[in-house]
Amino acid sequence: MPPSIASEEAGMLRRPRLGSTSSRILQAQVFGSLFGGAAPAKTLGRYLVLDALGSGAMGVVMRGHDCELDRPVALKVLHDDLEVRHAARLRREARALAKLSHPNVVQVYEIGQLEGCTFVVMELVEGRTLGQWMGDGPDWTECVEVFLQIGAGLAAAHERGLVHRDFKPSNAILDEQGRPRVLDFGLARQVDVDASHDGVPLAVQRARTDQQAIPFDASLTRTGSVLGTPAYMPPEQMDGQEADARSDQFSFCVALYEAVYGGRPYDGDSMAALRVVMRDGEVRPAPRGARVPDRLRRVLLRGLDPVPERRWATMEELLTELRRMVGPRRRGGPVLALAVGLGLLGLGLAYPDGGEPCTGAALALEGTWDDARRDGARNAIVGTGVPYSEDTWGRVELGLDEYADAWKSRYTAVCEATSVRKEQSPEVMDLRMACLWDRRSALHESIEILMEADEARAMEAVGLVVRLPGLERCDDVAALRSGVPLPSEPADVARVRVLRERLQRSVALHGVRDDERSLRVAGEVLAVAEARGYGHLAAEALLRRGEALDGLARYADAEHELQRAHELAIRHGHGAVEAEAMTKLVWVVGHRRARYDEALGLGRVALTLATSLEIGQMAEAAARNAIGAVLVDQGELDEGLAQFESALHIEEGVLGRDHPSLAADLNNIGAVLVRQVRPEEALAHLRRSLAIEERALGPVHPHVAYASSNLGNVLLMQGKVEEALVHHRRALAIRERALGPDHPELAAALSNVGLALADRGELDEALAHHRRALAIEEGALGPDHPSVAYSYANIGAVLSAQGELEQALLHHRRALAIREAALGPEHPAVATSSNDVGNALVDLGEVEEGSTFLRRSLAIREAVLGPEHPDVVYSLLDIGKVELRRGDFGGARAHAERALAILDSIEAPAELAELRFLLARASWPERGERARARALAEQALATLAEIGPGHEEERAEIERWLAKEHGVTTP
């Protein structure tokens, strides 16, 4: 059964006096639970009593049904032994609350008496208690937003002269629509009624109470002691003084403090100890790593002041300060006015303070990007202490300033076009202002995320700003008209606007890779949208859930949500979501789940939607990128490259050639060119990608390290060892400084440096780097992860070069075993390890066994990659060398010729030199081939000389062979 309004009374059961009304009701329920069947029926007047929801010191709360009005109710029945003393107060309380109608207060319907029993009839609300919701770990902004609504309910009660006197997280509930409600005013009393009227003594016998040392989970509601719960009770209430609205404020601040910091503000294991620290104002320090603004802490500390007169004057004054924490979204007037149609959308802030028209742009961004939020974002980012924090903040601040200035300029221009120049209809202004307001929401939520920055968010901060939605979209009237219209009812318009703001938060959280929270926020919006019948908004929420699930590697779930989003978007005519959901399905179904043909079919649909709907050119670019990724995964490199290049061309036209978003596209194109063994073209794209990343992020940002590594790998493939080593060492230095010496991401950088050092001939240093990489990987991933095999293979290669042949073989066998177990026997990585084991065996003189492993490698590569794939060259080369060693010159020549034919269109100079030298030696025994053999050897020697340092031994071997066979002496 879901928690109900009575759930806060669980755990506070008292033994009712035999024969009391509440006792008889409970006995009936126990009878039913023990002996089966329904409990004997009980009625209170026109109310049918169904079952007990809970029992507390004041009475029992029952689930009931109003037979006349046909509605569910909650019935609070006072215990008989308390009725005499509390009936009068309970009746006054119920009458006052019955006059209070507020969306954040559980409604009291009436108070009744029957058969000597006093009972209160209330609205039945099912849901989760505030305390349960707090247990989910919401962030501080979510907490403030929920407590603003709860505070509004308390403030409304205060205006009626009512004080709750026992506010705590278990005395508020979030109903099934997520709306917070204050409940159980069972301790409430009107402040203008003297306490003696209730017959309840308020004076506390301090000596006795101090000795009791009551634990916090006890509720001090029994006769003769203080009403309320100690952990949330203000000091004056503990001391037996009259509670007022400022007492509720204190309890409210204790609960909000607990929500944002994860613990209550005061330490103490007894009421006596608690009273001491409260009276002294000893608030515990904020936990280390808490991402709560100092400004919010200051607001709470004032509300927690032990002296009531030093707290906020009213609950409303406190709420005003809290609203400033979360921006204008809760300022009902100005913001909601912008959401109302009939020309009011653009005019809500057009005449601030009755002044000149269209001068309200700055006011519109108040609370979104102002000095307070600038300080908050700066303190959070710089406070992470990462090496690039200051540089990142400078770039973030500049980006936010530019975006805010552009937003204000567009806002003013849109307003003036209608209100001053009269060249634009109010309807068009409304459309454009709605678009701008969506962009303002995106800006607000992104800044909110930055104000909570930790190291992970600091790394993504610049990207978050760069990806803010483009303002130029708000000039495309045709596209705006083709979008989903706002609801017709102003109340629905306001709700949709708030829900869209929440979705922007989901987008921003995804942008900093906090996909767990992104998923949760989108789910909250989805629940409300479905309950309210906002189908188009539900489609948007499903889209964001699919995006977050993809980020969490829950690909099957992502596919399901994206399919739902697409279907719902079609049903409600939401073209933008329809196209985006289809594009993301192409990515998930094809790239993530490897259903290539199905994904390409979806891709054709996605491209049609992107080019036929009025949703902007970037939708087409996104579709082409997704299709390109699937084609490349499928091995269709030419077609995939064409899609990537088309997407890049579109993005360059929309964003400009130096926009940071282009770096990823250039990297993707470079990666395909590498696979096509077109390293010079790949280098051009990767150099441009690196330059863009450096301009956008700064020289020491971790993402620059990735770009530098990619460039280094291609340079190494070309044999440009010195330049490659520069880039790999730079990448390692950036990552180590930013992430620490043992971070898992350091392993790849260490391996890259090790490979370059080995090619340079610095084997001892190379081995040290590879062993450090292995230790990091085994510690982070476990000993059997495929990435660990990579380090074992690298170590084996260096040991082989050092002449440690037995140790080299052991490391290569270990790499092969890991890959076979993790990837299966036919994986290309298994072919690589099989080739390594074969070469190690041959080096040890085990030629026959080694040849078996080499031929297995060739068979896997031909079957999986195709007979013309560049990786096949390595198997052919090694098999050819074994055949040459055996004296099988014809076999060696055949394998070398085939390998050279594959390399004919590929830029791989080191491999080309080695093959030419192999073919020269295999051809030498044929007298008619000796001139060609000499020419091949000389070509190999010249190629190695062009490559530069790192191939001295190979050059020396060729020179010795030429001198021996031809009497040729090289300079």
URDARA-V803566 format. One record per residue. N is the residue number from 1. RES is the residue in one small letter. PHI is phi in whole degrees, 0 to 359 (none if undefined). Layout:
BEGIN
N;RES;PHI
N;RES;PHI
END
This chain:
BEGIN
1;m;none
2;p;296
3;p;302
4;s;231
5;i;297
6;a;263
7;s;298
8;e;291
9;e;269
10;a;298
11;g;86
12;m;239
13;l;294
14;r;238
15;r;274
16;p;288
17;r;291
18;l;304
19;g;93
20;s;288
21;t;301
22;s;297
23;s;296
24;r;296
25;i;295
26;l;295
27;q;298
28;a;297
29;q;293
30;v;297
31;f;303
32;g;295
33;s;288
34;l;280
35;f;249
36;g;81
37;g;77
38;a;285
39;a;292
40;p;306
41;a;297
42;k;220
43;t;232
44;l;235
45;g;61
46;r;275
47;y;259
48;l;272
49;v;274
50;l;261
51;d;201
52;a;276
53;l;264
54;g;171
55;s;222
56;g;220
57;a;296
58;m;277
59;g;168
60;v;245
61;v;252
62;m;242
63;r;277
64;g;223
65;h;222
66;d;278
67;c;290
68;e;283
69;l;266
70;d;52
71;r;214
72;p;287
73;v;218
74;a;249
75;l;243
76;k;258
77;v;254
78;l;286
79;h;301
80;d;301
81;d;284
82;l;250
83;e;299
84;v;299
85;r;281
86;h;249
87;a;301
88;a;297
89;r;294
90;l;297
91;r;293
92;r;298
93;e;301
94;a;296
95;r;296
96;a;294
97;l;290
98;a;297
99;k;278
100;l;264
101;s;241
102;h;217
103;p;297
104;n;249
105;v;230
106;v;297
107;q;285
108;v;263
109;y;271
110;e;195
111;i;239
112;g;222
113;q;225
114;l;204
115;e;54
116;g;75
117;c;253
118;t;261
119;f;217
120;v;243
121;v;258
122;m;231
123;e;299
124;l;270
125;v;239
126;e;254
127;g;162
128;r;244
129;t;291
130;l;303
131;g;298
132;q;295
133;w;297
134;m;300
135;g;295
136;d;285
137;g;75
138;p;297
139;d;285
140;w;295
141;t;291
142;e;297
143;c;299
144;v;298
145;e;298
146;v;291
147;f;290
148;l;300
149;q;289
150;i;297
151;g;299
152;a;297
153;g;294
154;l;296
155;a;299
156;a;296
157;a;294
158;h;299
159;e;297
160;r;272
161;g;84
162;l;257
163;v;240
164;h;290
165;r;76
166;d;213
167;f;288
168;k;196
169;p;301
170;s;278
171;n;255
172;a;219
173;i;221
174;l;260
175;d;289
176;e;293
177;q;265
178;g;85
179;r;275
180;p;287
181;r;224
182;v;276
183;l;222
184;d;53
185;f;279
186;g;298
187;l;255
188;a;292
189;r;211
190;q;283
191;v;290
192;d;265
193;v;255
194;d;293
195;a;299
196;s;295
197;h;297
198;d;273
199;g;72
200;v;253
201;p;292
202;l;260
203;a;294
204;v;259
205;q;278
206;r;301
207;a;300
208;r;293
209;t;295
210;d;300
211;q;287
212;q;290
213;a;46
214;i;288
215;p;293
216;f;292
217;d;278
218;a;272
219;s;253
220;l;273
221;t;243
222;r;277
223;t;302
224;g;88
225;s;232
226;v;292
227;l;281
228;g;127
229;t;246
230;p;305
231;a;299
232;y;248
233;m;275
234;p;290
235;p;300
236;e;296
237;q;287
238;m;298
239;d;277
240;g;84
241;q;280
242;e;294
243;a;277
244;d;227
245;a;299
246;r;291
247;s;291
248;d;300
249;q;300
250;f;300
251;s;300
252;f;301
253;c;291
254;v;300
255;a;294
256;l;293
257;y;302
258;e;299
259;a;294
260;v;276
261;y;257
262;g;81
263;g;197
264;r;285
265;p;285
266;y;242
267;d;270
268;g;155
269;d;260
270;s;208
271;m;295
272;a;295
273;a;294
274;l;296
275;r;298
276;v;295
277;v;291
278;m;294
279;r;297
280;d;273
281;g;67
282;e;273
283;v;283
284;r;295
285;p;293
286;a;297
287;p;300
288;r;297
289;g;84
290;a;294
291;r;260
292;v;238
293;p;301
294;d;301
295;r;298
296;l;294
297;r;299
298;r;297
299;v;298
300;l;292
301;l;298
302;r;294
303;g;292
304;l;263
305;d;300
306;p;295
307;v;263
308;p;305
309;e;294
310;r;267
311;r;282
312;w;297
313;a;300
314;t;217
315;m;298
316;e;296
317;e;295
318;l;298
319;l;296
320;t;300
321;e;295
322;l;293
323;r;300
324;r;293
325;m;291
326;v;248
327;g;82
328;p;281
329;r;299
330;r;262
331;r;274
332;g;313
333;g;296
334;p;301
335;v;289
336;l;291
337;a;299
338;l;291
339;a;268
340;v;267
341;g;284
342;l;58
343;g;85
344;l;279
345;l;302
346;g;278
347;l;258
348;g;303
349;l;235
350;a;283
351;y;235
352;p;297
353;d;55
354;g;72
355;g;271
356;e;293
357;p;291
358;c;61
359;t;245
360;g;261
361;a;298
362;a;296
363;l;296
364;a;296
365;l;263
366;e;297
367;g;86
368;t;255
369;w;224
370;d;223
371;d;299
372;a;295
373;r;284
374;r;299
375;d;298
376;g;297
377;a;293
378;r;298
379;n;299
380;a;291
381;i;291
382;v;295
383;g;293
384;t;294
385;g;75
386;v;292
387;p;302
388;y;258
389;s;296
390;e;297
391;d;296
392;t;298
393;w;300
394;g;301
395;r;288
396;v;296
397;e;300
398;l;298
399;g;297
400;l;292
401;d;299
402;e;295
403;y;294
404;a;296
405;d;297
406;a;295
407;w;297
408;k;296
409;s;297
410;r;292
411;y;304
412;t;296
413;a;296
414;v;295
415;c;297
416;e;294
417;a;300
418;t;262
419;s;277
420;v;248
421;r;277
422;k;58
423;e;256
424;q;223
425;s;288
426;p;302
427;e;295
428;v;292
429;m;300
430;d;301
431;l;299
432;r;290
433;m;293
434;a;299
435;c;298
436;l;297
437;w;292
438;d;297
439;r;293
440;r;297
441;s;297
442;a;298
443;l;297
444;h;300
445;e;290
446;s;295
447;i;295
448;e;301
449;i;296
450;l;294
451;m;289
452;e;250
453;a;299
454;d;245
455;e;299
456;a;295
457;r;288
458;a;299
459;m;296
460;e;260
461;a;297
462;v;297
463;g;299
464;l;299
465;v;291
466;v;299
467;r;272
468;l;304
469;p;298
470;g;295
471;l;282
472;e;297
473;r;302
474;c;286
475;d;265
476;d;271
477;v;296
478;a;300
479;a;294
480;l;296
481;r;292
482;s;279
483;g;283
484;v;284
485;p;290
486;l;292
487;p;300
488;s;277
489;e;275
490;p;304
491;a;296
492;d;292
493;v;301
494;a;296
495;r;297
496;v;299
497;r;298
498;v;294
499;l;294
500;r;295
501;e;299
502;r;295
503;l;295
504;q;297
505;r;294
506;s;300
507;v;297
508;a;295
509;l;296
510;h;297
511;g;296
512;v;255
513;r;66
514;d;262
515;d;283
516;e;298
517;r;287
518;s;301
519;l;297
520;r;295
521;v;296
522;a;298
523;g;295
524;e;296
525;v;296
526;l;301
527;a;299
528;v;290
529;a;299
530;e;292
531;a;295
532;r;273
533;g;79
534;y;272
535;g;298
536;h;295
537;l;287
538;a;298
539;a;297
540;e;297
541;a;295
542;l;296
543;l;300
544;r;292
545;r;296
546;g;299
547;e;298
548;a;293
549;l;296
550;d;298
551;g;297
552;l;270
553;a;64
554;r;262
555;y;289
556;a;296
557;d;295
558;a;298
559;e;300
560;h;298
561;e;292
562;l;294
563;q;296
564;r;298
565;a;299
566;h;297
567;e;296
568;l;292
569;a;296
570;i;297
571;r;297
572;h;252
573;g;66
574;h;262
575;g;298
576;a;297
577;v;290
578;e;303
579;a;290
580;e;293
581;a;297
582;m;294
583;t;298
584;k;292
585;l;295
586;v;303
587;w;297
588;v;289
589;v;293
590;g;271
591;h;289
592;r;277
593;r;250
594;a;61
595;r;262
596;y;295
597;d;297
598;e;298
599;a;295
600;l;292
601;g;296
602;l;296
603;g;298
604;r;297
605;v;294
606;a;300
607;l;291
608;t;296
609;l;298
610;a;295
611;t;266
612;s;258
613;l;269
614;e;277
615;i;233
616;g;96
617;q;291
618;m;295
619;a;294
620;e;294
621;a;300
622;a;298
623;a;297
624;r;295
625;n;297
626;a;295
627;i;297
628;g;300
629;a;298
630;v;293
631;l;299
632;v;296
633;d;301
634;q;282
635;g;95
636;e;273
637;l;292
638;d;297
639;e;292
640;g;298
641;l;298
642;a;299
643;q;293
644;f;300
645;e;292
646;s;295
647;a;296
648;l;298
649;h;299
650;i;297
651;e;294
652;e;298
653;g;291
654;v;276
655;l;259
656;g;99
657;r;288
658;d;248
659;h;293
660;p;303
661;s;295
662;l;286
663;a;302
664;a;294
665;d;297
666;l;296
667;n;295
668;n;298
669;i;296
670;g;301
671;a;296
672;v;293
673;l;298
674;v;298
675;r;295
676;q;276
677;v;54
678;r;237
679;p;295
680;e;295
681;e;292
682;a;299
683;l;301
684;a;300
685;h;290
686;l;289
687;r;295
688;r;293
689;s;299
690;l;298
691;a;297
692;i;295
693;e;299
694;e;297
695;r;295
696;a;281
697;l;250
698;g;98
699;p;286
700;v;244
701;h;282
702;p;304
703;h;294
704;v;294
705;a;298
706;y;297
707;a;297
708;s;294
709;s;296
710;n;300
711;l;296
712;g;300
713;n;297
714;v;290
715;l;298
716;l;294
717;m;298
718;q;278
719;g;85
720;k;272
721;v;294
722;e;298
723;e;293
724;a;300
725;l;296
726;v;300
727;h;291
728;h;290
729;r;293
730;r;297
731;a;299
732;l;296
733;a;297
734;i;297
735;r;293
736;e;294
737;r;292
738;a;278
739;l;249
740;g;99
741;p;284
742;d;239
743;h;291
744;p;305
745;e;290
746;l;287
747;a;300
748;a;297
749;a;295
750;l;297
751;s;297
752;n;298
753;v;297
754;g;299
755;l;296
756;a;295
757;l;296
758;a;296
759;d;296
760;r;276
761;g;92
762;e;268
763;l;288
764;d;297
765;e;292
766;a;299
767;l;298
768;a;299
769;h;295
770;h;294
771;r;291
772;r;294
773;a;299
774;l;299
775;a;297
776;i;295
777;e;293
778;e;295
779;g;292
780;a;272
781;l;247
782;g;95
783;p;286
784;d;247
785;h;282
786;p;304
787;s;296
788;v;295
789;a;299
790;y;299
791;s;291
792;y;300
793;a;294
794;n;296
795;i;297
796;g;300
797;a;295
798;v;291
799;l;300
800;s;298
801;a;294
802;q;275
803;g;88
804;e;274
805;l;291
806;e;296
807;q;296
808;a;299
809;l;298
810;l;301
811;h;291
812;h;291
813;r;295
814;r;297
815;a;299
816;l;297
817;a;298
818;i;298
819;r;291
820;e;298
821;a;291
822;a;273
823;l;245
824;g;94
825;p;284
826;e;249
827;h;280
828;p;304
829;a;294
830;v;293
831;a;299
832;t;299
833;s;293
834;s;297
835;n;297
836;d;297
837;v;297
838;g;300
839;n;295
840;a;295
841;l;294
842;v;298
843;d;299
844;l;275
845;g;93
846;e;272
847;v;292
848;e;295
849;e;296
850;g;297
851;s;298
852;t;299
853;f;293
854;l;295
855;r;289
856;r;297
857;s;300
858;l;299
859;a;298
860;i;297
861;r;295
862;e;295
863;a;287
864;v;270
865;l;259
866;g;103
867;p;291
868;e;253
869;h;290
870;p;305
871;d;295
872;v;298
873;v;304
874;y;296
875;s;294
876;l;298
877;l;298
878;d;290
879;i;295
880;g;299
881;k;295
882;v;293
883;e;295
884;l;298
885;r;297
886;r;282
887;g;92
888;d;273
889;f;292
890;g;294
891;g;296
892;a;297
893;r;296
894;a;296
895;h;293
896;a;293
897;e;298
898;r;296
899;a;296
900;l;296
901;a;296
902;i;292
903;l;283
904;d;304
905;s;254
906;i;239
907;e;269
908;a;218
909;p;297
910;a;295
911;e;294
912;l;298
913;a;298
914;e;294
915;l;294
916;r;297
917;f;291
918;l;299
919;l;294
920;a;299
921;r;290
922;a;290
923;s;274
924;w;304
925;p;299
926;e;276
927;r;301
928;g;289
929;e;255
930;r;291
931;a;296
932;r;294
933;a;300
934;r;297
935;a;297
936;l;297
937;a;295
938;e;293
939;q;297
940;a;299
941;l;297
942;a;295
943;t;297
944;l;295
945;a;294
946;e;292
947;i;297
948;g;107
949;p;300
950;g;114
951;h;230
952;e;297
953;e;296
954;e;296
955;r;295
956;a;296
957;e;295
958;i;295
959;e;298
960;r;296
961;w;294
962;l;297
963;a;294
964;k;287
965;e;273
966;h;238
967;g;66
968;v;268
969;t;246
970;t;270
971;p;293
END
